[in-house]
Amino acid sequence: METPKNDKKLVRSLSLLDATMLVIGSMIGSGIFIVSAESARLLGAPGWLLVVWALAGVMTITGALCFGELAAAMPKAGGPYVFMSEAYGKPVGFLYGWSQFLIVQSGTIAAVAVAFANFTGILIPQISGTNYLIEPIVFGSYAISLSTQQMLAIISIALLTYINTRGLKVGKWIQNTFTITKTAALLALVIVGLIFGWNSGGALFSADLWNSVANGWNLETAQPAAAALGSLAFVVVLGKAMTGPLFSQSAWDNVTFTGAEVENPGRNLPLALIIGCLIVVGLYFLANVAYVATLSLPALQNAPNGRVAVAVMEQIVGAPGLIIMAFALMISTFGCNNGLILSGSRVSYAMAKDGYLFAPLARTNRSHVPAFALLAQCVWACFLILPRTVTYADGKPTFGNVYTQLLEYIVSVDLISAALSVLAVIVLRRRQPEMKRPYRVWGYPLTPCIFLALSMFVTLTLLYLAPSTAGIGYLLALTGIPVYFLWRRTGRESAIN
C-alpha cells in the first residue's frame, strides 16, 4: 500500500541534548529511591550492596557502548526490533517488539504511573489504592477495581500521551524540563547525604562492611533456594540482588526506539547513550554511598515501604524530608513516563510499517508523530492498571496488581532481549563487515563479552532461583510466535513502505 497523502514522515528533530535527556529521563524513575532496601536484605552487608550497583553499572555502560554501534549503523524507528531483525531475521525481531508492547514497555508505563499516583498520595491522602471509585469485582484469583490512585495513574498516562501526539517539540520540551529537574533533585540527595548525612553510625563505617554473617544474615532467610549450591550460594544471591539495580537503570535503550528522529544519528545516538548512562550510573552509585553513609544497615534494610531515600532525608532534615522526597519522586516518575511513552510507541510503529501489526499504527499525524501507536500503547497501559491479583489471609482479601506480576515474569526475557541485541554487534561484524558503521564500540570484542557474561549470569541466577517466574515470562514472550505467522499471512499486504 502506498503511503497516504496525508501521512507525514517522522522528522529528525532530536538534538544531542534532547537524545541525552531522553536517556537520562527514561532511566531515572522510582527504583533508585527504593530497590536498595531489598538488595541490602538479600546480601546482608553494605560493601556487597555497593558491589551489585557497580556491577549493574558496568553492565549498563557496556550495553550502551554496544547499542551505540547498532543505533549509529541503523538509525531507524524501533531500535532493537530493527537490530534483531537484521541480525537474526524478522521472527526474532517480532518477538522482541511483541514482548515490549504486551508487557515490558506498557507494563512499565503502568507501574511508573501507579508509582507517581502513590507518591502523590503522600501529599494528598484521598489518593489511595484503597479509596475506591469502583469497588473490586472479584473473579477467582483476580479482580478489577478503580481506586483514586488507579484513576490518577490513568489520567497521567492519558495526559502524557495527548501531549506527545501534539508533536515531538512539545514532548521533548516536557522531557528536558522534567529530566533536568529530577537529575538536579537526585544530585541534591547525593550532596546532602554525603555532606550532612555522613556519620559514624552509618553502615559504611561498620566493622563488618563485607561480613554478612556477622551482620545477622543467613542464607535460609535471604534465599533458601540457593542453599543446595554450597559454596556458590552467595554468588547466586549476588546475582539475584543485581536485579533491582539493573532495572533501576533500565530503559537506557529507549533512545534507540527514536532512531529515525535523532539529528546526525551516526554521532548523536552513541554520544547520547554513553553520556546519559555515565551520568545516571555515576549518580546512582553515589546515591548508594550516601545511603550507607547515612543509615545503619538495619535502617537501610527495613526502610518503610523500601523508601530508602525518604529515610535518608528524614534522618537529616526530619519530617520535612518526607514531603521533599514525595515531590522529588512525583517529578521523577512523571518525567520518566513521558520518556517511556514518547519512545515506546516507535516500536509498534516500526512493526506496523513492516506489516506485522495493524496498518494504522504505522501512520503519523500532521505533527509527524505516530499518534495511533501512541493511542494503542495508552489504552493497553491503562488497561493493565485496572486488574488486581487477590490473595487471602484469615479470610480477608488483599489486592495486588497484575502489571507487577507481569513485570516479574518478563525480567529474564528482557535480559535475553538486551543480550541478543549486544550479540548482534558480533553477528553483524562477521556477517556484514561492509556495513557502514559511523561509530564502532570501544574495546571490541571485550566490551560485548563483558555484557553477555553478566547478562548470562543474572539470567541463569533468576532461572535457578525462580524457575516458574522466568518460565512464565518465556511463555508470554513466545505467544508472539503464532501472532507473527498470522500477521505474516494477513498483514504484509497492508504494510506501508
C-alpha positions in Angstrom: 0.0 0.0 0.0 1.3 3.4 -0.8 1.8 6.0 1.9 -1.4 8.0 2.3 -1.1 11.6 1.1 -2.0 13.0 4.5 0.6 10.8 6.2 3.6 12.6 7.5 7.1 11.2 7.9 9.0 11.1 11.1 11.2 14.1 11.4 14.8 14.3 12.7 14.4 17.0 15.3 16.0 15.5 18.4 19.4 17.1 19.1 22.2 15.6 21.1 20.9 17.3 24.2 17.3 16.0 23.6 18.5 12.5 23.0 20.7 12.6 26.1 17.8 13.9 28.2 15.7 11.0 26.8 18.3 8.5 28.0 18.6 10.1 31.5 14.9 10.8 31.9 13.8 7.3 30.9 16.3 5.7 33.4 15.6 7.8 36.5 12.3 6.8 37.8 11.4 5.5 41.3 13.8 2.5 41.5 16.9 4.3 42.8 14.9 5.6 45.7 13.5 2.1 46.7 15.3 -1.0 45.5 18.4 -0.8 47.7 16.4 -2.0 50.7 15.7 -5.4 49.1 19.2 -5.8 47.8 20.6 -5.0 51.2 18.3 -7.6 52.8 19.5 -10.2 50.3 23.2 -9.5 50.8 23.4 -8.6 54.4 26.4 -6.2 54.1 26.8 -2.7 52.8 30.0 -3.5 50.9 28.2 -6.1 48.8 25.4 -3.6 48.2 27.8 -1.2 46.5 29.3 -4.1 44.6 26.0 -5.0 42.9 25.4 -1.4 42.0 28.8 -1.2 40.5 28.3 -4.5 38.5 24.9 -3.2 37.3 26.7 0.0 36.2 29.3 -1.9 34.3 26.6 -3.9 32.5 24.7 -0.7 31.7 27.8 1.1 30.3 29.0 -1.9 28.2 25.5 -2.4 26.9 25.2 1.3 25.9 28.6 1.2 24.1 27.3 -1.8 22.1 23.9 -0.3 21.3 25.7 2.8 20.2 27.3 0.9 17.3 24.0 -0.6 16.2 22.0 2.6 16.5 24.5 4.6 14.5 24.6 2.0 11.8 20.8 1.5 11.7 19.2 4.8 12.8 15.6 3.7 12.3 12.4 3.7 14.4 12.2 0.6 16.6 15.8 0.2 17.9 16.3 -3.4 19.0 13.4 -4.6 16.8 15.5 -3.4 13.8 18.8 -4.7 15.2 17.4 -8.2 15.9 15.5 -8.4 12.6 18.7 -7.6 10.7 20.9 -10.0 12.7 18.5 -12.9 13.2 15.5 -12.4 10.9 12.1 -10.9 11.3 10.7 -13.6 13.7 13.2 -12.8 16.4 12.7 -9.0 15.9 8.9 -9.5 16.1 9.1 -11.5 19.4 11.1 -8.6 20.9 8.5 -6.0 19.7 5.6 -8.2 20.8 7.1 -8.5 24.3 7.6 -4.8 24.5 4.1 -4.0 23.6 2.4 -6.8 25.6 4.3 -6.5 28.9 7.7 -4.7 29.1 7.0 -1.2 27.9 3.3 -1.0 28.6 3.7 -2.7 31.9 6.5 -0.4 32.9 4.4 2.7 31.9 1.6 1.3 34.1 3.9 0.6 37.0 5.5 4.1 36.8 2.1 5.8 36.6 0.9 4.0 39.7 4.2 4.9 41.5 3.5 8.6 40.5 0.0 8.3 42.0 1.3 6.5 45.1 3.8 9.3 45.8 1.1 11.9 45.1 -0.9 10.2 47.8 1.7 11.1 50.4 0.7 14.7 49.9 -3.0 14.1 49.1 -4.3 11.3 51.3 -7.5 11.0 49.3 -5.4 9.5 46.5 -5.1 5.9 47.7 -5.1 2.4 46.4 -8.0 1.6 48.9 -10.1 4.7 48.2 -12.4 3.1 45.6 -14.5 4.7 42.9 -15.4 1.2 41.8 -15.1 -1.5 44.5 -13.1 -4.6 43.5 -15.1 -7.1 41.4 -13.5 -10.5 42.2 -13.1 -13.2 39.6 -11.4 -16.1 41.4 -7.7 -15.1 42.0 -8.2 -11.8 40.2 -10.3 -8.6 40.5 -11.0 -5.4 38.6 -11.3 -2.1 40.5 -10.9 1.6 40.1 -9.4 3.5 43.1 -8.4 7.1 43.2 -4.8 6.0 42.9 -5.6 4.0 39.8 -7.6 6.9 38.3 -4.8 9.4 38.8 -2.4 6.9 37.2 -4.7 6.5 34.2 -5.1 10.3 33.9 -1.3 10.8 33.9 -0.8 8.3 31.1 -3.6 9.8 29.0 -2.3 13.3 29.6 1.3 12.4 28.6 0.0 10.5 25.6 -2.0 13.5 24.4 1.0 15.8 24.9 3.1 13.6 22.8 0.5 13.4 20.0 0.9 17.2 19.7 4.4 16.8 18.2 8.0 15.9 19.1 8.7 19.5 20.0 6.2 19.5 22.9 7.2 16.0 24.0 10.9 16.8 24.2 10.3 20.1 26.0 8.4 18.2 28.7 11.2 15.5 28.8 14.0 18.0 29.0 12.3 20.1 31.7 11.5 17.2 34.0 14.8 15.4 33.4 16.8 18.5 34.3 14.7 19.0 37.4 14.8 15.4 38.7 18.5 15.0 37.9 19.1 18.1 40.0 17.0 16.6 42.8 18.9 13.3 42.7 22.2 15.3 42.7 20.9 17.2 45.7 20.1 14.0 47.5 23.6 12.8 46.9 25.2 16.0 48.1 23.0 16.3 51.2 23.6 12.6 52.1 27.4 12.8 51.6 27.9 16.1 53.4 25.2 16.2 56.1 24.3 12.5 56.5 27.9 11.2 56.9 28.1 9.8 60.4 29.8 7.1 62.4 26.6 5.2 62.7 26.3 4.7 59.0 26.6 1.2 57.6 29.6 2.3 55.5 31.6 2.6 58.7 30.7 -0.8 60.2 33.5 -3.1 61.1 31.6 -5.8 59.2 31.4 -4.0 55.9 31.8 -7.2 54.0 30.8 -9.8 56.6 27.2 -10.7 56.0 27.0 -13.4 58.7 28.4 -11.1 61.3 25.5 -8.7 60.5 22.9 -11.4 61.3 22.5 -12.6 57.7 21.7 -16.2 56.9 21.0 -18.0 53.7 17.8 -19.7 54.8 16.2 -16.3 55.4 17.7 -14.5 52.5 17.3 -17.0 49.7 16.7 -20.6 50.8 16.6 -22.0 47.3 20.3 -21.2 46.9 21.3 -23.5 49.8 21.8 -26.5 47.6 24.7 -24.8 45.7 27.0 -24.8 48.7 30.0 -22.5 48.3 28.4 -20.9 45.3 25.2 -20.0 47.1 26.3 -16.4 47.9 27.4 -15.8 44.3 23.9 -16.8 43.1 22.3 -14.5 45.8 24.6 -11.7 44.5 23.1 -12.2 41.0 19.6 -12.0 42.4 20.5 -8.8 44.2 21.6 -7.3 40.9 18.0 -7.3 39.5 16.8 -4.3 41.4 19.8 -2.1 40.4 19.7 -3.4 36.8 16.1 -2.4 36.4 16.5 0.9 38.1 19.0 1.5 35.3 16.8 0.1 32.5 15.2 1.9 29.6 18.5 3.5 28.6 18.0 1.8 25.2 14.7 3.7 24.6 16.5 6.4 22.8 17.3 3.9 20.0 13.5 3.5 19.5 13.6 7.1 18.2 16.5 6.5 15.9 14.6 7.9 12.9 14.1 11.2 14.8 17.6 12.0 16.0 19.7 14.6 14.2 23.1 13.3 12.9 22.4 9.9 14.3 25.8 8.4 13.5 27.3 10.8 16.0 24.5 11.8 18.4 23.0 8.4 19.2 26.2 6.8 20.5 27.1 10.0 22.4 23.7 10.3 24.0 23.8 6.7 25.1 27.3 7.0 26.6 26.9 10.4 28.2 23.5 9.7 29.6 24.4 6.3 31.0 27.6 7.6 32.6 25.7 10.4 34.3 23.0 8.1 35.7 25.3 5.2 36.7 27.6 7.7 38.5 24.7 9.4 40.3 23.2 6.0 41.3 26.4 4.7 42.8 27.0 7.9 44.7 23.4 7.8 45.9 24.0 4.4 47.4 27.2 5.6 49.0 25.1 8.4 50.6 22.6 5.7 51.8 25.2 3.6 53.5 27.0 6.6 54.9 23.8 8.0 56.5 21.8 4.9 57.6 22.7 1.9 59.7 22.3 -1.4 57.9 19.1 -2.3 59.8 17.6 1.1 58.9 18.5 0.6 55.3 17.1 -2.9 55.1 13.9 -2.0 56.9 13.1 1.4 55.5 9.2 1.7 55.4 7.9 0.6 52.0 11.5 0.3 50.9 11.8 4.1 50.7 15.5 4.4 51.5 15.8 7.9 50.1 13.0 9.1 52.3 14.7 7.5 55.3 17.9 9.4 54.5 16.1 12.7 54.2 14.1 12.2 57.3 17.2 11.4 59.3 19.0 14.5 58.0 16.2 17.1 58.0 13.4 15.5 60.0 9.7 15.3 59.0 10.0 17.7 56.1 12.2 15.1 54.4 9.1 13.0 53.6 7.5 16.0 51.8 10.7 16.9 49.9 11.1 13.3 48.6 7.4 13.0 47.7 7.8 16.0 45.4 11.1 14.7 44.0 9.5 11.2 43.3 6.4 12.7 41.7 8.7 14.8 39.3 10.9 11.7 38.7 8.1 9.3 37.9 6.1 11.8 35.8 9.2 12.7 33.7 10.2 9.1 33.4 6.9 8.1 32.0 7.0 10.9 29.4 10.2 9.3 28.0 8.7 5.8 28.1 5.5 6.9 26.3 7.3 9.0 23.7 9.8 6.3 22.7 7.8 3.1 23.3 5.2 3.9 20.6 8.0 3.9 17.9 8.5 0.1 18.2 4.9 -0.8 17.4 5.0 1.9 14.7 8.1 0.2 13.1 6.4 -3.2 13.3 3.3 -2.0 11.7 5.3 -0.4 8.8 6.7 -3.9 8.2 3.2 -5.3 8.1 3.2 -7.2 11.4 0.7 -5.0 13.3 -2.4 -3.1 12.3 -1.6 -0.7 9.5 -3.0 2.5 11.2 -0.2 2.1 13.8 2.3 2.9 11.0 0.8 6.3 10.2 1.9 9.6 11.6 -0.3 12.7 12.1 0.2 16.2 11.0 2.6 16.7 13.8 4.9 14.0 12.4 4.4 11.6 15.3 2.8 8.1 15.3 -0.5 9.1 17.0 -2.3 5.8 16.5 0.6 3.9 18.0 0.7 6.3 21.0 -3.1 5.8 21.5 -2.8 1.9 21.3 0.0 2.0 23.9 -2.0 4.3 26.1 -5.1 2.1 26.0 -3.2 -1.1 26.8 -1.1 0.5 29.6 -4.3 2.0 31.2 -6.0 -1.4 31.0 -3.0 -3.0 32.8 -3.7 -0.7 35.8 -7.2 -2.0 36.3 -6.8 -5.7 37.1 -5.8 -6.8 40.6 -4.4 -10.0 42.0 -6.3 -11.4 45.0 -4.7 -13.2 47.9 -6.5 -14.2 51.2 -5.2 -14.1 54.8 -7.6 -15.0 57.6 -10.4 -14.9 55.1 -9.7 -11.3 54.2 -8.7 -10.4 50.6 -5.5 -8.5 49.8 -5.3 -6.9 46.4 -2.1 -6.6 44.3 -1.5 -5.5 40.7 -1.4 -7.7 37.6 1.2 -5.4 35.9 3.6 -6.0 38.8 3.2 -9.8 38.3 3.7 -9.4 34.5 6.9 -7.4 35.0 8.3 -10.1 37.3 7.6 -12.7 34.7 9.4 -10.7 31.9 12.6 -9.9 33.8 14.6 -12.8 32.3 13.1 -12.2 28.8 14.2 -8.5 29.0 17.7 -9.6 29.9 17.8 -12.0 27.0 16.5 -9.4 24.6 19.3 -7.0 25.6 21.8 -9.8 25.3 20.6 -10.7 21.8 21.0 -7.1 20.7 24.5 -6.9 22.1 25.3 -10.3 20.4 24.1 -8.7 17.2 27.2 -6.5 17.2 29.4 -9.6 16.9 27.0 -11.3 14.4 26.8 -8.3 12.1 30.5 -7.6 12.3 31.0 -11.1 10.8 28.0 -11.3 8.5 28.1 -7.8 7.2 31.6 -6.4 7.5 30.9 -3.9 4.8 28.0 -2.2 6.7 28.7 1.4 7.3 29.5 2.0 11.0 29.9 5.7 11.9 30.8 4.5 15.4 32.5 1.3 16.5 32.2 0.0 20.0 35.2 0.7 22.2 37.1 -2.3 23.4 35.6 -4.7 20.9 35.2 -7.7 21.4 35.9 -7.5 25.2 33.1 -5.0 25.8 30.2 -7.1 24.3 31.7 -10.2 26.0 31.5 -8.5 29.4 27.9 -7.5 28.9 27.0 -11.0 27.7 28.8 -12.7 30.6 27.0 -10.6 33.2 23.7 -10.9 31.4 24.0 -14.7 31.3 25.0 -14.7 35.0 21.9 -12.8 36.1 19.6 -14.7 33.7 20.8 -18.1 35.0 20.5 -17.0 38.5 16.9 -16.0 38.1 16.2 -19.2 36.2 17.5 -21.2 39.0 16.0 -19.3 41.9 12.6 -18.5 40.3 12.1 -21.1 37.5 8.3 -20.6 37.4 8.5 -16.9 37.2 11.1 -17.0 34.4 9.3 -19.8 32.7 6.0 -17.9 32.5 8.0 -14.9 31.2 9.3 -17.0 28.3 5.8 -18.4 27.6 4.3 -14.9 27.5 7.0 -13.8 25.0 6.5 -16.9 22.9 2.8 -16.1 22.4 4.2 -13.8 19.8 5.1 -16.8 17.5 1.5 -17.6 16.3 0.8 -13.8 16.1 3.9 -13.4 13.9 2.8 -16.1 11.5 -0.8 -14.7 11.4 0.5 -11.2 10.5 2.9 -12.7 8.0 0.0 -14.1 6.2 -2.6 -11.3 6.6 -0.6 -8.2 7.3 2.1 -8.0 4.7 -0.4 -6.6 2.1 -1.2 -3.7 4.4 2.5 -2.7 5.1 3.4 0.9 4.5 6.6 1.1 2.5 
